């Protein structure tokens, strides 16, 4: 225990706390993880404290003989000094459960939770001479409870196959609510080639900022996220205004009111890049262990959601390809059936035409060969009848080459006729 030197203890008495009792308390809490401090007087001068107290507030402030408000100025706006004044004035103890306390200032500030008791210290005559502070930090338990509940909710979202945008947006809002101090979360998704990052979720960042970084390249020195994606390792930038990684984006970050950015790569089970998970801050900040734990936990959760999304997209694409192939096969089968039917119709028509041609040719065999062309019309034609033509209906005539050609051009069913149906060459050379 650390005690204030040069201070005489109050005289012992039946109504007061004896020096021996105070020593016993100091000995009891000397090696305890519980926080213990003895405050004296109306200004709450720190008279003594155990190592756990100084570890909690920071070893750089490990000194006694200083009013608590001066040693820990951050308490002034949180109501704790007023509670000490009340206990000192009224003489009644005060107990708090899971009370939120912000310790430290600036980049070193952190949120904690405590169960604590303020007990009045009394002199032999019953006068309150100070306050005894006893507390147990519950920060880890509190954060663990919150994290477990929110993490379970996210896993349930993933299990029921909620859209990726919904999962990532919910995760970002969850972390922003859980974080000890103000934080703005961003998730960027890697392109298939791993060379660029696309907007995934960032519910609290300005639209102009999200639009500006959508599609940024991955590479060394490309902000926090581009560098983390390139290295496949977390990148912590505690002060954007001075960090060289942000030289190309410093003006953009300043316009968005961003002063720090901690980025963690989101990696697949095979080590492939899925994206980045970033935590932005309005003031320069150094991450605490709880911050890093949150980043690791939710980067892993994001990896589950993104991989599940990729699997679903691949399955959907495969199903679409299979459906398209099935449709194409069905079209090909229908086309083949239509072609077969058409071929059958044509074969039947050809067989019918052939039968008609044979019948017409047989009917015309006995018809005598005229001397002159019969195809000259009303004016007649004195040219020799050299070629016999017929149609599929059994009509036939002899004509000269000129009128036969004209008849063939104008009457499609006309064909050269003879007994063997051998065509014009066979007929001419019969």
C-alpha positions in Angstrom: 0.0 0.0 0.0 1.1 3.5 -0.6 0.4 5.9 2.2 0.6 9.7 2.5 3.7 10.5 4.6 3.7 13.2 7.3 0.0 12.7 8.2 -0.9 11.7 11.7 -3.7 9.2 12.0 -6.8 10.2 14.0 -7.0 9.1 17.6 -8.6 5.8 18.3 -11.9 5.5 19.9 -15.0 3.4 20.2 -16.9 5.3 17.4 -13.9 5.7 15.1 -11.6 3.7 12.9 -8.4 2.8 14.7 -5.0 3.0 13.0 -4.7 -0.7 13.4 -8.0 -1.2 11.6 -6.8 1.0 8.7 -3.6 -0.9 8.5 -5.6 -4.2 8.4 -7.6 -2.8 5.5 -4.5 -1.8 3.6 -2.9 -5.1 4.2 -6.1 -6.9 3.1 -6.3 -5.0 -0.2 -2.5 -4.8 -0.8 -2.4 -7.8 -3.2 -6.1 -7.8 -4.2 -7.4 -7.2 -7.6 -10.1 -5.1 -6.0 -9.5 -1.3 -6.1 -8.9 0.3 -2.8 -8.3 3.9 -1.9 -8.4 6.0 1.3 -9.4 9.6 0.8 -9.0 12.3 3.4 -10.8 15.6 4.1 -13.5 17.4 2.1 -11.2 17.8 -0.9 -10.8 14.0 -1.0 -7.0 13.9 -0.9 -5.7 10.5 -1.9 -4.1 9.2 1.4 -3.4 5.6 0.4 -4.2 3.2 -2.4 -3.4 -0.4 -3.4 -1.5 -1.4 -6.5 -4.7 -2.3 -8.3 -5.9 1.3 -7.9 -2.8 2.7 -9.6 -2.8 0.0 -12.3 -6.4 1.0 -13.1 -5.9 4.8 -13.3 -2.4 4.5 -14.8 1.0 4.0 -13.2 2.0 7.5 -14.4 -0.4 8.8 -11.9 0.8 6.7 -9.0 1.2 9.3 -6.3 -0.6 10.3 -3.0 -1.2 13.5 -1.2 -3.1 14.9 -4.2 -6.9 15.7 -4.3 -8.6 13.0 -6.4 -10.1 15.7 -8.7 -6.6 16.9 -9.5 -5.2 13.4 -9.9 -8.1 12.3 -12.1 -9.6 15.4 -13.7 -11.7 13.2 -16.1 -14.0 12.3 -13.1 -15.3 15.9 -12.7 -17.8 15.6 -15.5 -19.0 12.1 -14.6 -20.6 12.8 -11.2 -18.2 10.9 -9.0 -16.8 13.9 -7.2 -20.3 15.0 -6.4 -21.1 11.6 -4.9 -17.9 11.8 -2.8 -19.1 15.2 -1.6 -22.5 13.7 -0.7 -21.0 10.8 1.3 -18.6 13.1 3.1 -21.4 15.5 4.0 -24.2 13.1 4.9 -22.0 10.3 6.3 -24.0 7.5 4.5 -22.3 5.0 2.3 -23.0 4.8 -1.4 -22.9 1.7 -3.6 -23.0 1.5 -7.4 -23.4 -1.5 -9.7 -21.9 -1.8 -13.1 -21.2 2.0 -13.2 -19.6 3.4 -16.3 -16.4 5.2 -15.7 -14.2 6.8 -18.5 -10.6 6.8 -17.3 -7.9 8.9 -18.9 -8.2 11.6 -21.5 -7.4 12.1 -25.2 -6.0 9.1 -27.1 -5.5 7.1 -23.9 -9.2 7.4 -22.7 -11.0 4.1 -22.1 -14.4 3.0 -20.9 -14.6 0.9 -17.8 -17.3 -0.5 -15.5 -17.2 -1.0 -11.7 -19.1 -2.3 -8.8 -18.0 0.1 -6.0 -18.7 1.4 -2.5 -18.0 4.8 -0.9 -17.8 4.3 2.8 -17.3 7.2 5.2 -14.2 7.1 7.4 -14.8 8.5 10.9 -12.8 9.9 13.7 -13.2 8.7 17.3 -15.9 11.2 17.9 -17.9 10.0 14.8 -16.9 12.9 12.6 -16.4 12.0 9.0 -12.8 12.6 8.1 -12.6 10.9 4.7 -13.9 8.3 2.5 -12.9 4.7 1.8 -13.3 3.6 -1.9 -13.6 -0.1 -2.6 -14.4 -1.3 -6.1 -14.2 -4.3 -8.4 -13.9 -3.7 -12.1 -16.6 -5.5 -14.2 -15.5 -4.1 -17.6 -14.5 -7.4 -19.1 -17.6 -9.2 -17.8 -19.8 -6.4 -19.1 -18.2 -6.3 -22.5 -18.2 -10.1 -22.7 -21.9 -10.2 -22.1 -22.6 -7.6 -24.7 -20.3 -9.2 -27.2 -21.7 -12.6 -26.7 -25.3 -11.3 -27.2 -24.5 -9.3 -30.3 -22.2 -11.9 -31.8 -24.9 -14.6 -31.3 -27.4 -12.3 -33.1 -25.0 -11.8 -36.0 -24.4 -15.6 -36.3 -28.1 -16.2 -36.4 -28.4 -13.7 -39.2 -25.8 -15.5 -41.2 -27.4 -18.9 -40.4 -30.8 -17.7 -41.8 -29.0 -16.5 -44.9 -29.8 -12.8 -44.4 -28.4 -10.6 -47.2 -24.7 -9.7 -46.9 -25.4 -5.9 -46.8 -27.9 -6.4 -43.9 -25.4 -8.5 -41.9 -22.5 -6.1 -42.4 -24.6 -3.0 -41.7 -25.9 -4.7 -38.5 -22.4 -5.6 -37.5 -21.1 -2.1 -38.0 -23.9 -0.6 -35.9 -23.4 -3.2 -33.2 -19.7 -2.3 -32.8 -20.5 1.4 -32.8 -22.9 0.8 -30.0 -20.5 -1.5 -28.0 -17.3 0.5 -28.4 -16.2 2.4 -25.2 -15.8 5.7 -27.1 -17.3 7.0 -30.3 -16.2 4.8 -33.2 -17.3 4.7 -36.9 -17.1 1.3 -38.5 -16.4 0.6 -42.2 -16.3 -2.8 -44.1 -14.7 -2.9 -47.5 -15.1 -5.9 -49.8 -12.2 -7.1 -52.0 -12.7 -7.5 -55.7 -12.2 -11.1 -57.0 -8.6 -10.2 -58.1 -7.8 -8.8 -54.7 -6.5 -5.5 -56.1 -9.3 -3.2 -55.2 -11.7 -2.7 -52.3 -15.3 -1.9 -52.7 -17.9 -0.3 -50.3 -19.5 -2.9 -48.1 -21.0 -1.1 -45.1 -20.3 2.1 -43.2 -23.6 3.4 -41.7 -22.0 6.4 -39.9 -19.4 7.6 -42.3 -20.4 10.5 -44.7 -21.6 9.4 -48.2 -19.0 11.5 -49.9 -16.3 9.7 -48.0 -17.7 6.2 -48.8 -18.0 7.2 -52.5 -14.4 8.5 -52.5 -12.8 5.3 -51.1 -15.0 2.9 -53.1 -12.6 1.1 -55.4 -9.3 2.1 -53.8 -6.4 0.0 -54.7 -4.7 -2.4 -52.2 -1.0 -1.6 -51.7 1.6 -0.4 -49.3 0.9 3.1 -48.0 -2.7 3.3 -49.4 -4.3 4.5 -46.2 -5.0 2.0 -43.4 -7.3 -0.3 -45.3 -5.3 -0.5 -48.5 -2.1 -1.3 -46.6 -3.8 -3.8 -44.3 -5.2 -5.6 -47.3 -1.8 -5.6 -49.0 0.0 -6.8 -45.9 -2.7 -9.2 -44.7 -2.0 -7.8 -41.3 -3.7 -5.2 -39.0 -2.6 -1.6 -39.5 -3.1 0.8 -36.7 -2.9 4.5 -37.5 -3.4 6.5 -34.3 -3.1 10.0 -35.9 -4.1 10.4 -39.5 -2.8 14.0 -39.6 0.8 12.9 -39.3 0.8 9.3 -40.7 2.5 8.9 -44.1 0.0 6.2 -45.1 -2.7 8.9 -45.3 -0.8 11.4 -47.3 -3.1 11.0 -50.3 -6.3 10.9 -48.2 -5.5 13.3 -45.4 -7.7 16.1 -46.8 -10.6 13.7 -47.4 -10.3 12.4 -43.8 -10.1 15.9 -42.4 -13.2 16.9 -44.3 -15.0 13.8 -42.8 -13.8 14.6 -39.3 -11.7 11.5 -39.0 -8.5 11.5 -36.9 -7.5 7.8 -36.4 -8.1 4.5 -38.3 -7.4 1.0 -37.2 -7.8 -1.5 -40.1 -7.9 -5.3 -39.9 -7.8 -7.5 -43.0 -10.8 -10.0 -43.4 -9.3 -13.2 -44.6 -10.8 -16.4 -45.9 -10.0 -19.8 -44.4 -7.5 -20.4 -47.2 -5.8 -17.0 -46.5 -7.4 -15.2 -49.5 -8.4 -11.6 -49.1 -12.1 -11.0 -48.5 -12.0 -7.3 -47.4 -11.1 -5.0 -44.5 -12.7 -4.1 -41.3 -11.9 -0.5 -40.1 -12.6 1.4 -36.9 -12.4 5.2 -37.3 -12.2 7.8 -34.5 -12.9 11.5 -34.3 -9.7 12.1 -32.2 -6.3 10.5 -32.3 -6.5 7.2 -30.4 -4.3 4.3 -29.3 -6.3 0.9 -29.3 -6.8 -0.9 -26.0 -6.8 -4.7 -25.7 -10.6 -4.7 -25.8 -10.6 -2.7 -29.0 -8.2 -5.2 -30.7 -10.3 -8.1 -29.4 -13.4 -6.6 -30.9 -11.7 -6.1 -34.2 -10.4 -9.7 -34.3 -13.8 -11.1 -33.3 -15.9 -9.2 -35.8 -13.4 -9.5 -38.6 -13.8 -13.3 -38.2 -17.6 -12.9 -38.2 -17.4 -10.8 -41.3 -15.3 -13.4 -43.0 -18.0 -16.0 -42.2 -20.7 -13.8 -43.7 -18.7 -12.9 -46.8 -17.6 -16.5 -47.5 -21.2 -17.6 -47.1 -22.2 -14.9 -49.6 -19.6 -16.0 -52.1 -20.7 -19.7 -51.7 -24.4 -18.6 -52.3 -23.4 -16.6 -55.3 -21.4 -19.5 -56.8 -24.3 -21.9 -56.2 -26.8 -19.4 -57.7 -24.5 -19.0 -60.7 -24.2 -22.7 -61.1 -28.0 -23.1 -60.8 -28.5 -20.4 -63.4 -26.0 -22.1 -65.8 -27.7 -25.4 -65.3 -31.1 -23.9 -65.9 -29.8 -22.1 -69.0 -28.2 -25.4 -70.3 -31.5 -27.2 -69.6 -33.4 -24.5 -71.6 -31.0 -24.7 -74.4 -31.3 -28.5 -74.5 -35.0 -28.3 -74.5 -34.8 -25.8 -77.4 -32.5 -28.1 -79.3 -34.9 -31.1 -78.7 -37.9 -29.0 -79.9 -35.9 -27.8 -82.9 -34.9 -31.4 -83.7 -38.5 -32.6 -83.4 -39.7 -29.7 -85.6 -37.0 -30.5 -88.2 -37.8 -34.2 -88.1 -41.5 -33.4 -88.6 -40.7 -31.0 -91.4 -38.5 -33.6 -93.0 -41.3 -36.2 -92.7 -43.8 -33.7 -94.3 -41.4 -33.0 -97.1 -40.7 -36.7 -97.7 -44.4 -37.4 -97.8 -45.0 -34.5 -100.2 -42.1 -35.7 -102.4 -43.5 -39.2 -102.4 -46.9 -37.9 -103.3 -45.4 -35.7 -106.1 -43.3 -38.6 -107.4 -46.4 -40.8 -107.5 -48.3 -38.1 -109.4 -45.4 -37.6 -111.8 -45.2 -41.4 -112.5 -49.0 -41.5 -113.0 -48.9 -38.5 -115.3 -46.0 -39.8 -117.3 -47.7 -43.2 -117.7 -50.9 -41.5 -118.9 -49.1 -39.5 -121.5 -47.0 -42.3 -123.0 -49.7 -43.3 -125.4 -50.4 -39.8 -126.6 -49.2 -39.3 -130.2 -46.3 -36.9 -130.8 -47.7 -33.7 -132.6 -45.8 -32.1 -135.4 -46.0 -28.5 -134.2 -45.7 -26.8 -130.7 -48.9 -27.0 -128.7 -47.8 -24.2 -126.2 -48.2 -21.2 -128.5 -51.5 -20.2 -127.1 -54.4 -18.8 -129.3 -51.9 -17.5 -131.9 -50.4 -21.0 -132.2 -46.7 -21.8 -132.9 -45.4 -23.4 -136.1 -42.1 -24.5 -134.5 -41.6 -28.2 -134.3 -42.8 -29.9 -131.1 -39.5 -31.1 -129.6 -40.1 -31.4 -125.9 -42.9 -32.9 -123.9 -43.8 -31.4 -120.6 -46.4 -32.4 -118.0 -47.6 -31.4 -114.5 -48.5 -33.4 -111.5 -52.1 -33.3 -112.3 -51.8 -35.4 -115.5 -51.9 -32.6 -118.1 -49.2 -32.8 -120.8 -48.2 -31.0 -124.0 -45.5 -30.9 -126.6 -43.7 -27.7 -127.4 -40.8 -25.9 -128.8 -37.8 -25.1 -126.6 -38.8 -21.4 -126.3 -42.4 -22.1 -125.1 -41.4 -25.0 -122.9 -38.9 -22.7 -121.1 -41.6 -20.1 -120.7 -44.0 -22.7 -119.3 -41.4 -24.1 -116.9 -40.8 -20.5 -115.6 -44.4 -19.7 -115.1 -45.9 -23.0 -114.0 -43.8 -24.5 -111.2 -45.4 -27.9 -111.3 -44.3 -28.5 -114.9 -41.6 -31.1 -115.5 -40.0 -32.8 -118.4 -41.9 -36.0 -119.0 -41.0 -39.4 -120.6 -41.5 -43.0 -119.8 -38.5 -43.3 -117.6 -38.7 -39.8 -116.1 -35.0 -39.4 -116.8 -35.1 -35.7 -117.4 -34.5 -33.5 -120.4 -31.2 -35.2 -121.5 -32.7 -38.7 -121.4 -35.8 -37.4 -123.3 -33.8 -35.7 -126.0 -31.6 -38.8 -126.5 -34.3 -41.4 -126.2 
